[in-house]
Each structure stands twice: as structure tokens, then as C-alpha cells.
Amino acid sequence: MRRYCSVLFSIARRLLSDGASVFVSGHEPHDAEMPWDTDPGGALAELSRLPGADERLHHAPADLEDPDAPDRLVAAAIERFGRIDVVVASHARSSHQSFAEVTVEELDRCWAINARASLLL
């Protein structure tokens, strides 16, 4: 299990063990660009092994750079589970550019995903 998925897996495992229904989202194309790569079968393959995952866990991919993605995720979570009680925003865009090489476009992407999407969720 990759580092990214292990964090997501740990959070979902704890919430499921506490009796919560869990709606998870990820953006695997970003993970594929990073040194940790994606998990074989994707994050859902790892998450589906958790006790309670069959009826209380749902996964939907989303690119949080898209300003409409948070609204779609919220609507999908409410449609699936009826309401949202807690949001755990564990997403992040990582950049592997050095500070001297970072571009305005990369900064805008990071801020859109890491800050704006968190607030919109």
C-alpha cells in the first residue's frame, strides 16, 4: 500500500470502526505523477478490504482543481448517505518543482486544490 493510500486507509478504517458511513474521494492521475504512484487497483481496491466497506463506504474520483468538483462531491455524498456530519479534508496537491522552478500556474493549481477546495467542501 502506498503512503497516500495508507493515510486514507487509516482514516477510513477508524471512521468505519466507529460506525460512520464514509464517502471517499481521490484523484489518481495526480498520484500517478508522484514518486509514490497509484495503488494497484486504485485506492478503492485497498479501501474495499475494510470491515463495513461494502455498505458504509463509497468512493468517487474527483479533480479538486475543478471549482465545481466540491459541490458535486457534496451532492453525491448526500445522495448516497442522506447527509454529511463530518468532512475530513485529507487531499493535497504535491508539487515536485523546486522553489526556484515553481511557476504561477503550478502555484494556482496547488492553491485551488489545497486551499479553495477545502473551503468549498
PyMOL commands that set and color helices and strands:
alter all, ss='L'
color gray80, all
select helices_A, chain A and resi 3-17+28-33+42-47+53-56+69-81+104-120
alter helices_A, ss='H'
color red, helices_A
select strands_A, chain A and resi 22-26+57-61
alter strands_A, ss='S'
color yellow, strands_A
deselect
rebuild
show_as cartoon
